[in-house]
Amino acid sequence: MTSSPAEEAIARAHREEWARLVAGLARRFGDLGLAEDAAAEAFVAAVERWPRDGVPPNPGAWLTTTATRKAIDRLRRESLRDVKHQAAQMLSDDTPPEPSGPVEDDRLRLVFTCCHPALAMEARVALTLRLLGGLTVAEIARAFLVPETTMAQRITRAKAKIKAAHVPYRVPAADDLRERLAGVLAVIYLVFNEGYLSSAGAGLLRADLTEEAIRLGRLLHTLLPDEGEATGLLALMLLIDARRAARVSRAGELVTLDEQDRSAWNRALIAEGHALVRERIAAVAAGDGQAGRYQLLAAINAVHTDAPSAHDTDWSQIVALYDRLVRLDASPIVRLNRAIAVAEVDGPDVALAEVDRLGKALDGYHAFHAARADLLRRVGRSSEARTAYDRALQLAGNPAERAYLTRRRDQLVS
């Protein structure tokens, strides 16, 4: 069914304006719950009014004005102290906000607020994905491999804890930035991942999210140019996003790395990513700490994007980089990705043995079953491969992935 111009405008405004709207409201009112609720109410008003009255010339400004009024109405209804005076001042005050930290960007202020040390790491990331990225609770739950109800409770508790602890809406002082960096990097990377491989919906990609994550990554790199992991994350996202145009076929099917048309890759992004990786290699060689998780992942992707074809990939180097990564992060997903690389060096039998040891931890993860299915196919165990493909299809939420998995399953020799 074709969308109306108003529906398309609302969808576009949600992609482009949600984060700015929530972040701006949070700065003005100092209440994350109020900011999110007022933003949501503004979009409800747009759904009601834009089809009737027409799309306003400046949708972002319309949403900001409407959300601000909704927030002020909420404050009045709750009869907060001096609310009438405060509300009138908030409504008429068009002066620029006071500086609130070393980064003058509302969205990064919101990230640092949500990544406050008072919250558990999972809650920091989940809350920011909801408030900054505009992801649904279901999408965030998929990213964390937890039930939707669990994630909803986690986000609600996180907002309540921030309110109860009177966490300020600001970027921390320069001396405290690095303490909070790990949570911020995790937020940005998970926003990027949801855009790079959308967990649900009609499309494989959500370019609005990948572009927003890269924008935030660039700002963070500008803020902390000597911070290796911030540089590594930016390089990683650039090298992955460079392959975007080759990741989906004309038929809407996922195209895996070994089958991609490398002439469609964005060479400018690859060059920028490679330069950042070389910068970090030189810094580590000069004694500037050890390469962290994002730097190693960026180096792995640099090897992939440096190869003119899948056949020319230096898989031994990739395995060696994964060996270093496992020493930092021995999570099941890292070990799964290492096993996939091992298959190209030591053969699918060796890799399959490693993958099978991860079955208990990753049984609910579709990529585990897809990888296992491919290895079973390569060693000639077609019946077991078919079962594994079926399990991957049960778990995969993205239609492009499902189309790819279906084709691979149907190509199996009985």
C-alpha positions as CSV (number, residue, x, y, z in Angstrom):
1,M,0.0,0.0,0.0
2,T,1.4,3.4,-1.0
3,S,2.0,5.9,1.8
4,S,0.5,9.4,1.6
5,P,2.8,12.4,1.5
6,A,2.0,13.2,5.1
7,E,2.8,9.7,6.2
8,E,6.1,9.8,4.4
9,A,6.9,13.2,5.9
10,I,6.2,11.9,9.4
11,A,8.3,8.8,8.9
12,R,11.2,10.9,7.6
13,A,10.8,13.4,10.5
14,H,11.0,10.5,12.9
15,R,14.2,9.3,11.4
16,E,15.8,12.8,11.1
17,E,14.4,14.7,14.1
18,W,13.7,12.2,17.0
19,A,17.1,12.3,18.5
20,R,17.4,16.1,18.2
21,L,13.9,16.5,19.6
22,V,14.5,14.3,22.7
23,A,17.9,15.7,23.3
24,G,16.8,19.3,23.0
25,L,13.9,18.7,25.4
26,A,16.1,17.0,27.9
27,R,18.5,19.9,27.9
28,R,15.7,22.4,28.4
29,F,13.6,20.6,31.0
30,G,16.2,18.3,32.6
31,D,13.9,15.3,32.7
32,L,14.4,12.3,30.3
33,G,11.0,10.8,30.9
34,L,9.3,14.2,30.2
35,A,11.4,14.7,27.1
36,E,10.6,11.3,25.6
37,D,6.9,11.6,26.4
38,A,6.6,15.1,25.0
39,A,8.4,14.0,21.8
40,A,6.1,11.1,21.4
41,E,3.0,13.3,21.9
42,A,4.3,15.7,19.3
43,F,4.5,12.9,16.8
44,V,1.0,11.8,17.7
45,A,-0.2,15.3,17.0
46,A,1.6,15.3,13.7
47,V,-0.2,12.0,12.7
48,E,-3.5,13.7,13.6
49,R,-2.9,17.1,12.0
50,W,-0.5,16.8,9.0
51,P,-2.8,14.7,6.8
52,R,-5.6,17.3,7.5
53,D,-3.6,20.6,7.5
54,G,-0.7,19.7,5.3
55,V,3.0,19.1,6.2
56,P,4.5,22.2,7.7
57,P,7.3,24.0,5.8
58,N,9.8,23.1,8.6
59,P,8.7,19.8,10.2
60,G,11.5,19.9,12.8
61,A,10.6,23.3,14.1
62,W,6.9,22.4,14.2
63,L,7.7,19.2,16.2
64,T,10.0,21.2,18.6
65,T,7.3,23.8,19.3
66,T,4.6,21.2,19.7
67,A,6.7,19.0,22.0
68,T,7.8,22.0,24.1
69,R,4.1,23.0,24.6
70,K,3.2,19.4,25.5
71,A,6.0,19.4,28.1
72,I,4.9,22.7,29.6
73,D,1.3,21.5,29.7
74,R,2.5,18.3,31.5
75,L,4.4,20.4,34.1
76,R,1.4,22.7,34.7
77,R,-0.8,19.7,35.2
78,E,1.6,18.2,37.7
79,S,1.6,21.6,39.6
80,L,5.3,21.7,40.1
81,R,6.9,24.5,42.1
82,D,6.8,27.9,40.4
83,V,5.6,26.1,37.3
84,K,3.7,29.0,35.8
85,H,6.7,31.3,35.9
86,Q,9.1,28.6,34.7
87,A,6.7,27.5,31.9
88,A,6.3,31.0,30.5
89,Q,10.0,31.5,30.6
90,M,10.7,28.2,28.8
91,L,8.1,28.9,26.2
92,S,9.5,32.4,25.3
93,D,13.2,31.9,25.9
94,D,14.9,31.6,22.5
95,T,18.5,32.4,23.7
96,P,21.2,29.8,23.1
97,P,21.7,27.3,26.0
98,E,24.4,27.8,28.5
99,P,27.5,25.7,27.7
100,S,27.1,22.4,29.6
101,G,30.4,20.6,28.9
102,P,33.3,20.3,26.5
103,V,31.0,19.0,23.7
104,E,28.4,21.4,22.4
105,D,26.0,18.9,20.9
106,D,22.7,18.0,22.5
107,R,22.8,14.4,21.3
108,L,26.2,13.7,22.8
109,R,25.1,15.3,26.0
110,L,22.2,12.8,26.0
111,V,24.6,9.9,25.4
112,F,26.8,10.9,28.3
113,T,23.7,11.4,30.6
114,C,22.4,8.0,29.7
115,C,25.9,6.4,30.2
116,H,26.2,7.6,33.8
117,P,28.2,5.3,36.0
118,A,25.1,4.9,38.3
119,L,23.6,2.6,35.7
120,A,24.7,-0.9,34.8
121,M,26.4,-1.0,31.4
122,E,23.4,-2.8,29.7
123,A,21.0,-0.2,31.0
124,R,23.3,2.7,29.8
125,V,23.4,1.3,26.3
126,A,19.7,0.3,26.1
127,L,18.5,3.7,27.4
128,T,20.5,5.6,24.9
129,L,19.5,3.4,22.0
130,R,15.9,4.2,23.0
131,L,16.2,7.9,23.6
132,L,18.9,8.9,21.1
133,G,18.5,6.3,18.4
134,G,14.8,6.1,18.5
135,L,14.9,2.3,18.4
136,T,11.9,0.3,19.6
137,V,12.1,-1.8,22.7
138,A,11.9,-4.9,20.4
139,E,14.8,-3.8,18.3
140,I,16.9,-3.1,21.4
141,A,16.0,-6.5,22.9
142,R,17.2,-8.2,19.7
143,A,20.5,-6.4,19.9
144,F,20.9,-7.7,23.5
145,L,19.5,-11.2,22.8
146,V,17.0,-10.8,25.7
147,P,13.2,-10.9,25.8
148,E,11.3,-7.7,25.0
149,T,9.7,-7.6,28.5
150,T,13.1,-7.8,30.1
151,M,14.4,-4.9,28.0
152,A,11.3,-2.8,28.7
153,Q,11.8,-3.2,32.5
154,R,15.5,-2.4,32.1
155,I,14.8,0.9,30.3
156,T,12.1,1.9,32.7
157,R,14.3,1.2,35.7
158,A,17.2,3.2,34.1
159,K,15.1,6.3,33.6
160,A,13.8,6.1,37.1
161,K,17.3,5.8,38.5
162,I,18.5,8.8,36.6
163,K,15.6,10.8,37.9
164,A,15.9,9.7,41.5
165,A,19.7,10.3,41.5
166,H,19.3,13.8,39.9
167,V,21.9,13.0,37.3
168,P,22.7,16.2,35.5
169,Y,22.1,16.6,31.7
170,R,25.6,17.5,30.6
171,V,28.8,16.1,29.2
172,P,31.2,15.4,32.1
173,A,34.2,17.5,32.8
174,A,37.2,16.7,30.6
175,D,39.0,14.8,33.4
176,D,36.0,12.4,33.7
177,L,35.4,11.8,30.0
178,R,37.5,8.7,29.6
179,E,35.8,7.0,32.6
180,R,32.6,7.2,30.7
181,L,34.0,6.4,27.3
182,A,33.4,2.7,27.2
183,G,29.7,3.1,27.6
184,V,29.5,5.8,25.0
185,L,31.5,3.7,22.5
186,A,29.2,0.7,23.1
187,V,26.1,2.9,22.5
188,I,27.4,4.3,19.2
189,Y,28.5,0.8,18.0
190,L,25.1,-0.8,18.8
191,V,23.3,2.1,17.1
192,F,25.5,1.5,14.1
193,N,24.9,-2.3,14.2
194,E,21.1,-1.8,14.2
195,G,21.4,0.3,11.1
196,Y,23.9,-2.0,9.4
197,L,21.8,-5.1,9.9
198,S,18.3,-4.1,10.9
199,S,16.8,-6.6,13.3
200,A,13.3,-6.1,11.9
201,G,11.3,-4.3,9.2
202,A,11.2,-4.4,5.5
203,G,14.8,-3.5,4.7
204,L,18.2,-4.9,5.6
205,L,19.8,-1.5,6.2
206,R,18.8,1.6,8.1
207,A,21.1,4.3,6.7
208,D,19.8,6.9,9.1
209,L,21.2,4.9,12.0
210,T,24.5,4.1,10.5
211,E,25.0,7.7,9.4
212,E,24.0,9.0,12.9
213,A,26.4,6.6,14.5
214,I,29.3,7.7,12.2
215,R,28.4,11.3,12.9
216,L,28.6,10.7,16.6
217,G,31.8,8.7,16.1
218,R,33.4,11.6,14.2
219,L,32.4,14.1,17.0
220,L,33.9,11.8,19.6
221,H,37.1,11.4,17.6
222,T,37.3,15.2,17.3
223,L,36.8,15.5,21.1
224,L,39.4,12.8,22.0
225,P,41.8,12.5,19.0
226,D,44.4,10.6,21.0
227,E,41.9,8.1,22.4
228,G,42.7,4.9,20.5
229,E,39.3,3.2,21.0
230,A,37.4,6.2,19.7
231,T,39.6,6.3,16.7
232,G,39.3,2.5,16.3
233,L,35.5,2.6,16.5
234,L,35.3,5.3,13.8
235,A,37.6,3.3,11.5
236,L,35.5,0.2,12.1
237,M,32.2,1.9,11.2
238,L,33.7,3.5,8.1
239,L,35.1,0.3,6.8
240,I,31.9,-1.6,7.4
241,D,29.7,1.1,6.0
242,A,31.9,1.3,2.9
243,R,30.4,-2.0,1.8
244,R,26.8,-0.9,2.2
245,A,26.0,-0.6,-1.6
246,A,27.0,-4.2,-2.2
247,R,25.2,-5.8,0.7
248,V,21.8,-6.2,-0.8
249,S,21.0,-7.7,-4.3
250,R,18.4,-6.2,-6.6
251,A,16.1,-9.0,-5.5
252,G,16.4,-7.7,-1.9
253,E,18.6,-10.6,-0.7
254,L,21.6,-10.3,1.6
255,V,24.9,-10.6,-0.2
256,T,27.6,-12.0,2.0
257,L,31.2,-10.6,2.0
258,D,32.6,-13.3,-0.3
259,E,29.9,-12.7,-2.9
260,Q,29.9,-8.9,-2.9
261,D,30.8,-6.8,-6.0
262,R,33.8,-5.0,-4.6
263,S,33.7,-2.4,-7.3
264,A,30.6,-1.1,-5.6
265,W,32.5,-0.4,-2.3
266,N,33.0,3.2,-1.3
267,R,36.7,3.7,-1.8
268,A,36.8,7.1,-0.1
269,L,35.4,5.6,3.2
270,I,37.9,2.7,2.9
271,A,40.8,5.0,2.4
272,E,39.7,7.1,5.4
273,G,39.2,3.9,7.5
274,H,42.6,2.5,6.5
275,A,44.3,5.8,7.4
276,L,42.8,5.7,10.9
277,V,43.9,2.1,11.3
278,R,47.5,2.9,10.2
279,E,47.4,5.9,12.6
280,R,46.6,3.6,15.5
281,I,49.2,0.9,14.5
282,A,51.9,3.6,14.5
283,A,50.7,4.9,17.9
284,V,50.7,1.5,19.5
285,A,54.2,0.7,18.0
286,A,55.4,4.0,19.5
287,G,54.2,2.9,23.0
288,D,50.8,4.5,23.1
289,G,49.1,1.7,25.0
290,Q,47.7,-1.6,23.6
291,A,45.2,-2.0,20.8
292,G,41.7,-2.4,22.2
293,R,38.6,-4.2,21.0
294,Y,37.5,-1.6,18.4
295,Q,41.0,-1.1,17.1
296,L,41.4,-4.9,16.5
297,L,38.0,-5.1,14.8
298,A,38.9,-2.2,12.6
299,A,42.2,-3.9,11.7
300,I,40.3,-7.1,10.8
301,N,38.0,-5.1,8.5
302,A,41.0,-3.3,7.0
303,V,42.4,-6.7,6.0
304,H,39.0,-7.6,4.4
305,T,38.7,-4.3,2.5
306,D,42.3,-4.4,1.4
307,A,41.8,-7.7,-0.5
308,P,40.9,-7.3,-4.2
309,S,38.8,-10.5,-3.9
310,A,37.6,-12.9,-1.3
311,H,40.1,-15.5,-2.5
312,D,43.0,-13.0,-1.9
313,T,42.0,-12.3,1.7
314,D,44.8,-12.8,4.2
315,W,42.9,-15.2,6.5
316,S,46.0,-16.1,8.6
317,Q,46.3,-12.4,9.5
318,I,42.6,-12.3,10.4
319,V,42.9,-15.4,12.6
320,A,45.9,-13.8,14.4
321,L,43.9,-10.6,15.0
322,Y,41.0,-12.6,16.4
323,D,43.4,-14.5,18.7
324,R,44.4,-11.1,20.1
325,L,40.8,-10.1,20.4
326,V,39.8,-13.2,22.2
327,R,42.3,-12.4,24.9
328,L,40.5,-9.1,25.5
329,D,36.9,-10.3,24.8
330,A,36.3,-14.1,24.9
331,S,32.5,-13.7,24.3
332,P,30.8,-16.4,22.4
333,I,30.1,-14.1,19.4
334,V,33.8,-13.2,19.1
335,R,34.7,-16.9,19.3
336,L,32.1,-17.7,16.6
337,N,33.6,-15.1,14.2
338,R,37.1,-16.4,14.9
339,A,35.9,-19.9,14.0
340,I,34.5,-18.7,10.7
341,A,38.0,-17.3,9.9
342,V,39.6,-20.6,11.1
343,A,37.6,-22.4,8.5
344,E,39.5,-20.6,5.8
345,V,42.9,-21.5,7.2
346,D,42.5,-24.9,8.8
347,G,39.3,-26.2,7.1
348,P,35.6,-26.4,7.9
349,D,36.0,-29.6,10.1
350,V,38.2,-27.8,12.6
351,A,36.0,-24.7,12.6
352,L,32.9,-26.8,13.0
353,A,34.3,-28.4,16.2
354,E,34.9,-24.9,17.6
355,V,31.4,-23.7,16.6
356,D,29.7,-26.7,18.2
357,R,31.2,-25.8,21.5
358,L,29.3,-22.5,21.4
359,G,25.9,-24.1,20.9
360,K,24.6,-23.7,24.5
361,A,25.5,-20.0,24.7
362,L,24.3,-19.0,21.2
363,D,21.3,-21.3,20.6
364,G,19.0,-18.3,20.3
365,Y,21.3,-16.4,17.9
366,H,20.4,-16.9,14.2
367,A,23.9,-16.1,12.9
368,F,25.3,-19.1,14.9
369,H,22.9,-21.5,13.2
370,A,23.6,-19.9,9.8
371,A,27.4,-20.2,10.3
372,R,27.0,-23.8,11.5
373,A,24.8,-24.6,8.5
374,D,27.4,-23.3,6.1
375,L,30.1,-25.4,7.7
376,L,28.0,-28.5,7.7
377,R,27.3,-27.9,4.0
378,R,31.0,-27.6,3.3
379,V,31.8,-31.0,5.0
380,G,28.9,-32.7,3.1
381,R,26.5,-33.2,6.0
382,S,23.5,-31.9,4.0
383,S,20.7,-33.2,6.3
384,E,22.2,-31.5,9.4
385,A,22.9,-28.4,7.4
386,R,19.2,-28.2,6.3
387,T,18.1,-28.5,10.0
388,A,20.6,-25.7,10.9
389,Y,19.3,-23.5,8.1
390,D,15.7,-24.1,9.3
391,R,16.7,-23.0,12.8
392,A,18.4,-19.9,11.5
393,L,15.3,-19.0,9.5
394,Q,13.1,-19.4,12.6
395,L,15.3,-16.8,14.4
396,A,16.1,-14.4,11.6
397,G,13.9,-11.3,11.6
398,N,15.2,-9.5,8.5
399,P,13.7,-10.5,5.2
400,A,16.9,-10.0,3.3
401,E,18.7,-12.4,5.6
402,R,15.8,-14.8,5.3
403,A,15.9,-14.7,1.5
404,Y,19.6,-15.5,1.6
405,L,19.2,-18.4,4.1
406,T,16.3,-19.8,2.1
407,R,18.3,-19.9,-1.1
408,R,21.3,-21.5,0.6
409,R,19.1,-24.1,2.2
410,D,17.3,-24.9,-1.1
411,Q,20.7,-25.3,-2.9
412,L,21.6,-28.2,-0.6
413,V,22.0,-31.6,-2.3
414,S,19.7,-34.1,-0.7
